[in-house]
Amino acid sequence: MSSPTPIRWPDIAQVMAAAALWGGLGPMARALYAGGFTAGEVAALRIGICALILIAAARLWLGAARVIWRREPGWAIAHAALGVVAYNLCFFAAIHEIGVARAVTLLYSAPIWALVFSYLVLGERPTTRQIVLALVALAGVLLVVGVFDAAGALSPLGALLGLAAGAAYALYPVLGRRLMRRASPGAVMASSFVLAAVMLVFWPTSWHAVARLVASASWSTIGLLAGISVIGTLLAYVLFTRGLTSVPAATAGVVATVEPVVGILLAAVLFDERLAIDQWVGVALILIASAASTPRRRRATCAT
C-alpha cells in the first residue's frame, strides 16, 4: 500500500502566495466601486476576463478540461458553480448586506467547512491537529476584522450569505483535489472558470457590467480590472491550484487565512487604517496557525 503524497514546501509557498494576492483585491475593488461598478459587476467581469484569457492562451489545458467534462461532468459543474460562481456572488452580496468586516469573518469559517467537506468528498479524516489549527486561525480572523467590537446583530439573510460564501470558498480546494485525480491543476482551473463564465452569460448583471465597462472605459479602469483578473484571480488561482498537488484541502484552507492579514496590512499602508492591539493578536494567531500547518521535515520512507 502506497503512503500519502508528502506535503512539499514549494506547494505550501504557492498556497501562501495565492492568499497574499487575494488579500490585495480589496484596494482594487474599492477603486472600481468608486468608479461606479457594483460588487456583482466586478465579480462578473473578474470571472469573465479570466475565462477569456484561458480560452485564448491555454489550448492544452482546455483539451484536458474536456476530459474532465467527459469523465466527471457532475463534479466539474459543481466545482465551477459552487467554488467560483457561488463564492463570488454570495461574498459580494454579504458585503452589501452586513458590511465588509462581518462578511470576511463569516467567509473565514472556510477552514471549518474544509474539514467537513474534505471528509465527505475526499475521505480525508481530520486530525486533532487540523481541527485545533482551524479553530486558532478562525479566532485570529475574528480578531483581525474586529468582530468583537462590532455593534448590532447580523441580519439572518446576511449571516446566511456569509456562511454560504465560506462554504463555497472551502469547496474550491476540496472539489479541485477530487478533479485533480483526472487532470492537471491547470486543466482543473480552466474547467472551473470556463464553466463559470458560461453560467454567468445567463445572469443579467454580467451584461450590465459589460455595458458599464464600454461606457466608462479608461486606462485606470482597464488597469484595475487587469489587476483583479490577471494578478488577483488568474495568477492566484494558478498558484493555489498547483499548491493543492500535495497540500490537503483542509491544510490549504488554514494556510490561506493569511489573506485577511495581507488585506489589513495593505489597508494600513494605503489608507492609513491603523491596527488595534486585538487585531495584532489576531494577525499573530493566523500566522501561527499557518506556520504550524506547514510540513515538518521527515526522514524519507519507502512506499509499501
PyMOL commands that set and color helices and strands:
alter all, ss='L'
color gray80, all
select helices_A, chain A and resi 9-23+25-34+39-57+59-71+73-98+100-107+110-122+128-144+147-149+156-179+185-201+204-215+219-243+249-255+258-271+277-293
alter helices_A, ss='H'
color red, helices_A
deselect
rebuild
show_as cartoon
